[in-house]
Amino acid sequence: MLERESELARAASALRRAARGEGGLLVVRGPLGVGRSTFLEAVAGIAHNEGFLALRAQAAAAEENFTLGVVRQLTDSAPATAPVDEDGRGPHAEYTAGGPPEDAADTGAPTAVGPLPPWSGHLSQQAPRRLNSLLEAVAPDRPIVVMVDDVQWSDGESLLALLPCVAGRRRNRVLFVLSVLPGDVRGAREYVRQLLDAADHTVELSTLGRDSVRLLLEETCAAPVHGAFVDVLRQRSGGNPLLVKALVDEVRYQALAPVEANCAAAAGLRPERARQRLAVFLRAQPDHVRRVAYALAVLGDAADRQLVTHLAEIDEQRRAEAMDVLRLTGLVAEHSDSLIPGRLLRDLLEESMPAAELTAMRGVAAELLHRTGHPAELAAEQLMSVAVLCGSGAVEILRTAADSALRRGSPRDAARYLRRALLDTSATGRDRARLLIDLAMAERSFASAASLRHVAEAVPLLESVRERADAVTRLGPLLMDPTAFRIDSVRRDVAEELGRAAPHDYIERELALRLEARENVLAAQDPAHVRRALRRFRALGPSPSLRTTGERELVTSLMHIAFVANAASAEELTLLCTRLLEQETPAPEHVHSTVPLVVNILAGAGRTEGAGGWLREAHLLAQRRGGDVEQAVIRSEQALVALADGQLAYARQKVVQADALAGPDTGGLPTICAAVLAIVALHTEEPHLAEQILVQHRLHAENEHLAALLHLARGILAAKRGETRTALVHFQTAGRRAERIGWHNPVTVPWSSSAALMHHRLGEHEEAVAAALSEVERSRAWGAPVRLGNALVALGKVSRGREGVAFLEEAVEVLEKGPNEHELCQALYALGTHRETDPRRRASVLERAYMMAVDQGASSFAEKIARKKSGGTRATSAPNGRLTPSEQKVARLAADGLSNAEIAAKLGTSSRMVEKHLTNSYRKLGISGRPDLARALEAPDGTPDP
């Protein structure tokens, strides 16, 4: 009995007074499920301990017409201990023949009670006297407690029998304890009211608090209970003991541990026992009470007098009567027109409703809420679970709710409403197409694959080519994956149809330009289309018009092709991109246009001034509007800008965030964004992450750019493992993939310099220099400082003698012109550690590199530079940096000019093992490749001289 101490104390006090001869009447009141029966059990226990004889009865709605049913239960609970006469009859056996002895009432002597005879209609008239006689004779030396639970359901004859007994209670050592459900219509009967009005004491039972719910959980589960789990059960039940106990029993039945991780599961519990109890109560109520209860459950927090009256289809007077009943029974909160707190009661009420009645009520409720100016989403929620939508009004409610959900930043809710609207069979043709397009616009923020499918389904249902073209252009080109869906063929058919119609007004010309822009992006890996697009780009002139959305999308798509094909300089494209970005408002919707391609070009050119702030504003809006796809794309853009600015830690952070947002539900990252994130991961020394991002993309094997980047990532991983030849093969494969589609800009796939370094490791000097020179030439054509500086660093590393130093000096000079201090620091380190660099120059260069690494927070790289500064390359050897005997043999033979195959044959091992030994030797000796082996091995400890 939790939180019932004071109430039980009052009951105990009443028992003690009755034991002293001050009989009384205790009434126990409380709402449905509050624990009145349990309270009576506790009172019975106290009475037993105090020496009372307990006579008990449980009234029930099903036995309301069972004559003297309650009196029978009371007499049946009396002990059958009275003496019998010589004929074996009890002293009241003559009752069977017509009544008690005539002098029984006159003698005033107590009459012993034997087994009670069958109750006849004639004896019902004598029930009050017989019950009074029973109370006087059953235990003359003990006090008695008479308990009737749910007295409002007692039959009329029993009530008539109880009234005189209660009236004379003060002359006897008897305490009557009656429990009643306030508000029940049977409680308004005359005899029930007379009994309750005679009460000497009234106990009101209330709901349970949080601490009691926790205690009950701890006792039931025998385990520590998390506070959040307690809160869920308290909120679901509203503290109603019946509901609390039912929930706790369900927790035990389902073996649900009361921990925070199971809060969601607890919130979904619907105990059957509580539902059955509620259903029994409702069946016993008049129709208008039941309908008001159902209306309150359907309307929830939106319930008010007018809505409940209309929905229950009753007048105001009957609504008020029903509310009084429900309020007194504890189903409706005091001074309120809504159900008590806690969602469970509402759920159980809905489950108790006949399905047809629930469907009809929800449909009417939706129309009422919408018509009376309530939020559209509130009305739409009524329609989410009905089997059939009624009329076009329901569909319009759902569409309006979807618009509202999008405005508040919940595209998932918007899609939920629209999917429900699509289940309406009356929506066909153009109406269905409109729903599909609206659904696609919501889904593009979190489920891009589904968005594509729904647009493809909608287009054939639209009547005009203008409508079809508008539907296709709603989708951004970055989200269109032509090899995975039929959207590209749909786009192509619409574009051809629009072209045949010869666009004659502004809208159609805009649509034609936007369709052309999407074709450029989707066909950017087709060399023939690349050539046509480049001619189109040149035909626009140096300063194309950027006034309209269509013009900006077209120019951006053509710039993208010129960028990847390395057919225009960074300076030329930067000017156009800057003009274009100035005309675009920072907004998350830009990801559904060609604007992200502008960011790619600016980052590739190393000219990101203003782009970072623009993207921050767009991202803040995307967070408020709840679009996962928009946030993922913007974070990938931010990662690229951070990489271009040399902010590697920030760039790596954005890569992880974007990858986390692009889960299975979104359909994955757009292809271009996956490529961007992979490039950033590769440049931030995260090849494993790059490989993961690429492999997870559904088009990584079909899209040539993604495939090239995947080979680049695997080449870097192979190089780290010391598998130089394998790495070289991967880099060369990446190059062939890029060349196959005409993508010559080294920014997109920087494979050639990586291949050059692998050739250098393998001692293939001519091949190394040729590969490095190829990338330098293409980087000069592009003209971005960072890309050219990196290419020159690679060329400097593979070039011999002072020529290598000259290339490194040029790399430093070029990188000085750009904003990327990280790459400049790397170039300074390469120059400072080159063995042909002048010692004085080496010292100043390393000092500067060290200071820059410290400023950038690159502590490990700063320590590496410090070791070079303090002890030259000798200081880079770790305590275990000496070559093993096998490594020494291989290194000596390689220094003597033998090839890997010749060394393998001489030592009786494999070429792969030779390659591994050489890679380990280069790392331990602090050199970049085979040409430095001879000098490095001259040191007595197996490390190169300073």
N, C-alpha and C positions, 0 to 999 in steps of 0.2 A: 504494500500500500504506500506508494510514493506520494509525498506531498499531501497526506491525509491525516497528519498527526492531530491537528486542532479539531478536525471534524470527528475523529474517533474519540477524542477526549470528551467532546460534548455528548456523544452517544454513551460513553461509559458513565458519565455523570447522570444521565437519564436512567440508566440501568440501576445505579446505586439508589436513586430516589425511589424507583419502583420496588426495589428489594425492601425498603423501609416502609412500604405501604403507600407511597405516593405514585400511583399508576399514572401513566402518561401516553402521549401519542407523539412519535418522532417521524417527521416526513423527510425523506431524502430525495432531493431534486437534482437534476443535472441533464445536460444535453445527451443526445444519442451517442452511445459509445464512450461516455465519460467514466464508466465503471461503477454504476449504481449496484449491480448484482454483486460485484466483487466487494463493494463496501459492506453490503448486507452480510456477506460471508465473514468479513472481519468482525462485524458486530456480533454475529452468532458465536464466533470464537471467544470474544470477550465475555459474552453471556454465559457460556459453558464454564469458563474459568470462575465466574462469580456464582456458580451453582444454579443458574436458571434452567428451566425446562423450555426448550425451543419448539414452537409449532410453526411450520413454514409452508408457504404456498407460492407457486410461481404462476401468475396469470399470463395468458397468451392470447393473441388475436384469434388464433384458430379455434380456441375453446370458449369464445365469448358467448356463444349460444348454448353452452353445456350447463344446464341448470345446477346451481350449487357446486360448480366445479371447484371453486376456491375453498369453500367450506369443507368439501370432501377431502381436499389435500391437507387442510389443517387437522381434521379429525384423524385422518390416516397417519399423520405424523405423531399422534399422541400415543404413549406407551399403553399396550393392552394388558394392564396389570390388575384390573378390578376383580373382586371376588365374585363367585357364582353361587346360585342357590342349590338346594338339594336335588332339584330336577336338572341341574346342569345348565340352567339359564342365567344369563346376566341380569342384573337388577333392572336393566332397561329393555329387556327382551320384549316386554309387553308393548314397547313403542311400535313394534311391528303390527300389533293388533289394533292400534288406534291412538296411542299416545301414552304419556306418563301416568302414574297413579294420580288419582284425583287429589290426594292429600300431599302430593310432593311439593306443591307450591306453598302449602300452608304450614308445613312443619318447619320449614326453614332449615332442615337438615340437609347437608350435602348429599347428593346422590352419586353413588359409585357408577362409573361408566364402564360398560363392557363393550364388546365388539358392536359397532354401530350397524343397525339394520339397513336394508336398501332404502334409498330416499324415494319417496313417492310424491306425487303432486300435492297430496293432502299434507304430507309432512313438511313441505316447503313453507307452509304457513307457520309452522312451529319452529322453523330453523333458528330464529333469533334466540328463543328460549333455550333450545337444545344446545346452541353454541355457548351461551352464557353458563349453562349447567356444566358443560364440558370444562370450561375454564375454572369453575369453582371446585370441580371434583377431581380433575386429572392429577393434580399435585398439590394437595392441601398444605403441605409443609414446605413448598418451594415456590419462589417467584417464577413467573412465566413471561417469556417474550414471544409475541405473535408477529411473524414477519410475512408480509405479502409484497412480492416483487412485481413491478409494473402493474400497480393497482388499477390504472386507467383501463386495463383490458379485462378486468373482472366481470363476471356475469352479474346481471342485476339482482338476482336472488341472493347471491353471496354478499353483495354490497348492502342489501337490506338486513341481512343477518349480522353484519359487522357493525352497523350504525348503533344499535342499542348497547352492544358490548362496549363500544368505544365511549358512548355517552356515560356509562357507569364505571369507567376505568379508575376513577379516583378512589373508589371504595375497595379496590382490589390491588394485589401486588402483581400487576400486569403492565407490561410496556408494549404498546403496539408500534411496530416499525413498518411504515409503508413507503415504498419507492415509487416515483412517478416520473414519467417523461413529460416535461413541460411542453405545452403547445399541441400535444396530441388531441385530436378532435374528441376522442372518447373521454378525455379528462374534463370536458365541459358538461358531461351528464350531471344531472341533479344530485344523485347519490354520491358520486365521486367528489363533487364540490363540497358537499356537506362534510364528508370525511376529512378532506384536506383543510377546510376552514376550521376544523376543530383542533388542529395541530397545536401542541404545547411547545414543540421545538422543530425548527426546520434547518436542515443541513443542505447547503448549496455546494455541489462538487464542481470544481473548475478544471481547466486543462493543465497538462504537465509542462513544467519549464525545462530548460536546456539541461540542467544538472540531473534531473530525473531521467531524461532520455539517455544521457551518458551512463548513469548507474545501471539502468536496465540493460543497455548494450553490454556493459562490462560483465554483468552477472550472466548474461546469456552466452556471450562469446568466449568468456574466460580469457580475454586477451586485451592488451592496451588498445584504446579507442582513439582515433584521431579526431580532433575537434571539428574539422571540415565534414567528416562523416556524420557526426552528431548533428551538425547544422542542417545537413541535407534531410535527415529523417525528421528533424523538428519542423523544418519548413514544409516538407511534403505533408506531414500529418496535422500541422497546426497545433500540435500538442494534445490532440484528442487521444485519450488513453487506448481506446479500441484500435485506432489507426496506428498509434505508436507500437502497440503490442503486436498487431498483425504484421507491421513492417519488420519488427525485430525478429519475429518468428520466420518471416520469409528470408531474412538475412541468414539465419541459422540453417534453414532448409537448403538454401543454395550455397552454403559453405562460403559465404562472401566475407572475406576478412575486412574488419572495420578500419581500413586504411585510406589515405587520401586518394590513392590510385583507383579505388573502387567507388568513388563518389558518383561518377556518371552512371555506373550500374545501379547504385542505390536509388538514384533519382528516377530510374525507370521501373522500379518494383511496383507491382499491382497485386496485392494479396487477395486471393480469391475469397478467403473467409470474410474479410471486411466487405467485399462486394456483395456477397450473399446476404449479409446482415442488413446492408443498406437496401437491397432489393426487397427483402421481406417487409421492411418498414414502409417503403414506398407503395407496395401492393396493398397495404392496409389503410392507405390514405385516400380521401376523396379525389376525384379526377382533377379538380382545379388545383389542389395542393401539389399533386404529382406533376402537373404540367408547368406550374411555376418553378418547381425544383429543376425540371429539365431545362426550362428557359434560362434560369440562372446559370446552369452548367454550360450551356451553349454560348451565352453572351460573355461569361467570365467577368473581367474587370470593367467591361463596357456596359454592364447591366444598369439600367435606370428604370424608373417607374413606367415611363411611356413604352420603352422597348419591351420590357417584360410583359406588360399588358397586351401589346400587339402580338408578340410571339406566342404567348400562351393562349391567345384567342379567348380572353375572358374580359369581364368588365373590371373597373377599378375597385369596386367593393370586394369582389371575390379575390382579386389580387392581394388586397390589404389583409383579408382573412388568411389567405395562404401564407403570406409573409409572416404574420403573427405566429402561425403554427410552426413554420420553419425556424423562426427566430427563437421561439421557446424550446424547440427540440435541439437547438444548438447548431443547426446547419447554416443559419444565416447569422452574421455578426451583429452584435448590438449596435443600434443607431446606424444601421447600414442597410443598403438594398442589395448587397452582394453576399456570396457564400463566405464562410469563415476562411481565414488565411490557410494556405496549404493547397497545393495543386492536386493532391491525391483524391480529395473528396470530389473535385470536379471530374477527374478522370473516371472515378468509380461510378459517378452518376451517369456519365456518357455511356459507359459500358453497360449500364443497367437499362438503357433506353432501347426499345425495339429499333432495328436498323432502319426501317422505312420512316419511322417517326423522326429519328435523328437526322436522316438525309433531308427530309422536308423542312425541319426546323433550321438546319444550317443554311439551306437555300434562302429561306425567308429572312433569316438573320443577316445574311450578306446584303440583301437588297435594302433592308431597314437601315443598317449601319451606313451603307453608301448614300442612301437618300437623305439621311439626317446629318450628313456632313462629317461623319467620323473618318479617320484616316483610311485611305484605300486599302492599305495592307491589313488593317484589322478586319475589314470586310472580306478581303481575299482569303484570309486564314480560314474562314468558315467554309470555303469552297474546296480546300485542299484535300479533304478526306471524303467528300461525297462521291457516290458512284457515278452519277450522271449530272452534268451541268444543265441547267434549265434556261434555255434561250440565250440570245446574244448579249443580254445584259450581264450575265455571269462572266462571259468572255471579256467584256469591256472592263468589268471590275478588276479582273486579273491583269489586264494590260496596264490599267492605271496604277495598280499596285506595283507592277514591275518597274514602271517609270519612277515611282516613289523610291523603290529600293535602290535603283541606280543612283538617284540623286543623293541618297544618304550613304552611299559607298558600300553597297552590298550586292554585287553582281550575282552572287550565288542565289540569294533570295529571289532576285529578279528572274533568273533562269527557272527557278522552282515554280514560280507563278505561271510563267509562259509555257512550261512543259505541261502543267495541268490544263491550261487553256487548249493546248493542242489535242488533248484527249476528247474534246468536244467534237462529235462527229458532224455537227452542223457547219464547222469551219472547213470550207472547201475552196478550191480555186484561189482567187486573189486574196481572200481573207486568210486562208491558211498560209499563203506565201508571206503575208505581212507578219503573221505570228512567227514563222520560221526565221525571218530576217531579224525581228526584234530579239528572238532567242539567240541567234548567232552573235548579235551585238553585245549581249550580256555574257555569252560564253567566251568570247574572244579575250576576256580579261582573266580567265582561269582554266579554260578548256579549249585551246585553239583548234585541236583536231575536230572536235564536235562542231565548232563554229564553221569550219570549212564544209563539213558534210551538210549542215543545214542550209547554208547559202546555195550549195549545189542542188539541193532538193527544191529550194524555193524558186530559183530562176525560171524553170520551165512553166511554173504556174502563173507567172506574171504576163500581163497582156501586151505591153508595149516594149520596144527595144530600149527605150529610155529607162523604164523601170528596171529592166534586167541589167542594164549597164550600171545603174545606181547601186543595185544590190551587190554586184561584183566589186565595185570600188569601195564599198564599206569595209572590205577586208584589206588590211595593210599588206604590201608585197612581201614584207619580211616573214609573215606567217603563212604564206602560200608555199606549200611543198608539192610541186607538180608531180613528182614521181610517186608520191604516196596517195594522192587523192585525184579525183577527176576534175577538180576545180580549174586546172589549167586549160583543159579542153573546153570547159564551160566558158571561161574567160575568152578563149580564142574565138569561139563561135559568136559570142556577143560582140566582140570587137569587129569581126568581119561583117556581121549584120549591121552594126552601126556605121561602118565604113560604106557599105552599099547604099545606106539611106542618105549619105552625104550630109553630115551634120550642118544644119542651117541656122541654128541659134546658139546663144552663149552657153546654155546648159549642155547641149549635146556636144559642142566643141570641147568644153571642159571635161566631159566624160570620156571623149575620145583621147585627149591628152593623158588622162589618168590611167586609162587602159593601156596606152602605149608605154607609160612608165612601168607598169607592172610587167608587161612583156619584156622590157629591157632587163629588169631585175631577175626575172625567172629564166631568161635565156642568156644570162651573162657568162655561162660556161660553154656556150656554143660558138666556136671560132667564127663561123660564117656570120652569125648575128652580131658578134663583137665588131666585125669589120663594117657592117651596115650601120651600127650604132655610132661608131666613130665618125663616119661620114656625116651622119645626121648632126652630131655634136659640132663638128667644124662648120657645118652649114648655118648653125645658129649665130655664129660670130663670137667675138670676144666679150660682148656684153649683152647676153640674151635677156629677154623680158622675164621678170619674176613677179609680176603683179598678181597673178591668180594662183590658186592652189594647183590647178592642172599644170601651169607653166613651171611652177617650182618643183613639182614631182617629176616632170619630164626632164628638166635640166639636171636634177639630182641623180636620176637613174643613169643619164648619159655620163655625168661626171664619175659615177661609180665605175662604169665600164672603162672610161679613160684612165682611172686610177689603177685598177687591177691590171690593165693591159700595159701600163707604163707608157701611155700615149700622150700624156700631158704632164707638165712639170708641176711640182708641189706649189710653186709660186702662183701659177695660173689658176689652179684649182682652189687654192686657199682664198684668193680674192673673191671668187664666185661663192664659195661656201660662207664666207663672212657676210657677204651681202644677203645671202639666203637666210642665214640664221637670225639676222637682224629683223627679218620680217615674220618670224615665227614666234608665237607666244609660248612661253614655257608651260607645257601641259602634258599630262601623261598620255593623252591621245596621240601625241606625236609618234609613238611607237607603231601606230597603225598607218603611218605614212612613210615617206622615204627619208625623213629627217635623220634617223640613226645612221644612214649612209654618209651624211654630212659630217657627223661626229667621227666616223671612221676615217674619213679623208683628212680632217684636221689633225687627228691624233697621229696618223701616218706621216703627216707633213711636219709634226712637231710644233704646230701653231694652234694651241688650245686656249689662247687667251679668251676669257669670257665663257667658254664652254662649261667649265666647272660650275660656275654660279647658275647658269641657265639650267643645267641638269639638277642642281640641288632644289631649285624651285619646282621643277617638274616632279621630282621624287617626293617632295612633301605632299603635293596634291595626290600623287598615286597612293601614298600611304593612307590618306584620308578616304580615298574612294575604294580602297580594298581590292585593287586588281593585282593578282600575283604576276601575271604575264607582264604588265606594264612595269612593275617594280623590278622584275628580273632583267628586262631589257635595259632599263635605265641604269641598274647597277652594273651591267656589263659595259655600258657606255662610260660610266664613271671609272670602272677599272681600266679601260683603255686610255682615258684621259690621264689618270694617275700614272700609268706606265709611261706615257709620253713625257710626263713631267718629272720622271725619276722617283716617284713616291711608291716604292715597291711594296712596302708593308700595307699601305692603304689599298693598293691595287689588288694584292692577294686577298685581303679581307673582302673586297667587293666580289671577287670571283666566287669565294665560298658562299657568300650570301645569295648571289644570283643562282648558283647551282642548287642551293637548298630550296629556293622558291620554285624551281622548274622541276617539280616531281612528276610522277606518272599521271596525276589528274590534269595537269596543264597540257599534256601531250608533249612535254619536253620543251627545250629552248628552241627558238627559231634558228634556222641553219646558220645565218650570219652571226648571230649572237653566240652560238656554240663555238664558231670559229674564233671569234674575238676572245672569248674566255680561255680557249685553248692557247692562243698566242700569248695572252697575258701570263697564264700559268707557266708556259715554257720560258718566258723572259724573267720570271720571278723564281726560277729554279725549282719548279714544281712539275716535273714531267709526268710523275705518276698521276697527279690530278688532271693534267691535260689529257692523258690517255683515257682516264675514267670518263671525263666529260664527252670525249669524242666517241668512245665505244658505246656509251649509253644512248647516243643520238640515233634515231631510227634510220637515218640516211647516211651513216658514216661510210658504208661500203659503196653507195651509189653516187654520192656527191664527191666530185673530183677534188675540190678544195679540202673538204673534211678528211678525205682519204690521204691527201698529201700531208696535212698536219699530223695525222695519226702516225704516218711513217716518220715524220720529223721527231715526234715525241718518243717513239720506240728507238729511233737512232740515238737520241740523247741517253736513254736508259741503257742501251747496249754499250755506249761509250763509257758510262759510269761503271759498268760491270767489267770493263777492260776488253770487251769484244769489239775491237776496232774495225775489223773487216765487216762484221755484221752491221755495225753502225753506219759504215760507209754505204753499204747496199741500201739501207733504209733511206739515207739522205738522197742518194741518187734516184731511188724510186719516187721519193717526194718530188724531186725536180722534174722527172718525166711526167708525173701527173699534172703538175702546174703548167708545164710547157704544152701538154696536150690540149689544154683549154685556152691557151694564149694568155695566161696570167704571168706576165714577166716582171711585175714590180716585186722586188725582193722584200718589201714590207709584208706582203701577203704570205709568202712562204720563203723564209730566209734559209734556203737549203744549201746554196752553193758554198758559202763561207764555212758551214759545218762540214761539208764534204772535203773542203780544202784542208781543214785541220786534221781530218782522219787520214788523208793522203800523206800529210806531213808526219804523222805518227808512224805510218808504215814505211817511211823513207822514200816515198814517191814524190820527189821534189817538183818535177815538171808538172805533174798532174795537180799538185797542191797549188802551185802558183797560178796555173791556168784557171782553176776553179775560183780562186780568190779574185783574180783579175776580172773574171766575168761578172762577179757580184759588184765589184767596185765600179765597173763601167755602167751597169744598170742603176746603181745607186747615184752615180753622177747625173744620169739622165733624169732621175726623179728629183734630186736636188735637196732632199731633206737632210739636215746635218746629222741627226742621230743615225739614220740608216747608213749614210756614207761613212761616218766615223767608225761604226762597227765593222763595216766591210774593210776599211783601211787597217783596222786593228788586226783582223784576220790575215790580211795580206802581209802586214809587218811581221806577224809571227811565223809565217811560212817562208819569208824571203831571207836570203843569206846576207851576212855581213852588214855593212853600213846601209845597204838598200832597205833592209828591214827597219832600221832605226828611222830612216827618212820617212817611210810610210807611217810609222807610229807617230812621228812628230807632226805629220800632216793630219793624222786622225785627231790628235789633241787640238790642233789649230781649228779644225772643222767643228769639233764638239764644243769648243769655246763659244761658238756662235749660237748654240741652241740652249734650251732651258734645262736639259737633262743632266744634272750634276752626277747622277749615279753612273751613267755611261762615260762621262768625262773622267771620273775617278778610276773606272776600270781601265780606260786608255792610258792614264798616267801610270797606273801600276804596271801595265804591259810594257810601257816605255822604260820605267825605272828598273824593271827586272830583266830587260833584254841585255844579253852579255856584251853587246857591242856599244851600248850606250856609254858615253863619257862618264867617268866616275863622279865628277862634280855635278854634272847634269843629273845623274842618277840620284844623288843625295837630295837635290832640291825638288826633283819630281816626286820622289817617295814621300818627302816631308809634306808636300802639298796634298798628295793622295791620302796620306794619313789624316791630316786635318779635315779633309772633306768627308772621309769615312766616319770620323768621330761626330761631325756635325749632322750627318745623316742617320746616326744611331746604329750604324753597321758595325757593332762591336767586334764580331768575329773577324770581319774583313780588316778592321783597324789593327787587331792583334797580328794578323798575318803580315800586314805591311810593316808593323813595328819590328817583327822578327827579321824581316829583310833589311830594315834600316840598321838594326843593331849588329847583326852578324852576317850579313850577306845571305847568300843562298844556303851556306852551311847551317845557319840557324834554323832553317826550315825542316831539317831532319828531325823526326821524332826519335825518342829513345829506342824504339824498335825499327828505326829507319834504315839500318844496314841491309844490304842485299843478301838474300839467301844464296847458298852455293849454286842452286839451279839458276837463279836470276843472274848471278855473276857470270856463269858460263854463257848464257844466252846473250847477255849484254856485251860481253867481250867479242863474241862472234859477230854480233850486229855491228859493233864499232869497227870491226875489221872489214866490213863491207858485204857480208854474206846476207842473202835474202832470207825471208822467213822459211821458205821451202827448203833452202840449202841447210839452214840451221836445224830444221826438223829432221832432215835426212841424216845429218852428222850425229845428232844426239839420240836418234831413234825415238822421237816423240812426234806429236801432231803439230800442224801449223797453228791450230787454235791455242795449244798450250804455249807455244813460242810467243804468240801474240799477247797472251795473258801475262807471261813473265816480263815482256818488254813494257807493257803498260804499267805494271807494278814498279818496274825499275824507273820509268820516267817520273812517276809520282814520288818515289822515295828520294830520287836524285834532284828533284825540283827543276826538271827540264821539260821542254815542250815536245821533244821528239828525237828521232834517231840522229840527226846531224850533230847534236850536242853530246852524244854518248861518249865519244873518245876523250874529250876534255874533262867531262864529269868523272870518268873512271880514273883519271890521273891522281885524284886525291887519295891519300893513304887510307882514309876510312870509308872509301867508296862513295863519297859525296863530292860534288863539284867544288872547285876552288871559287873564292869570291871573285 
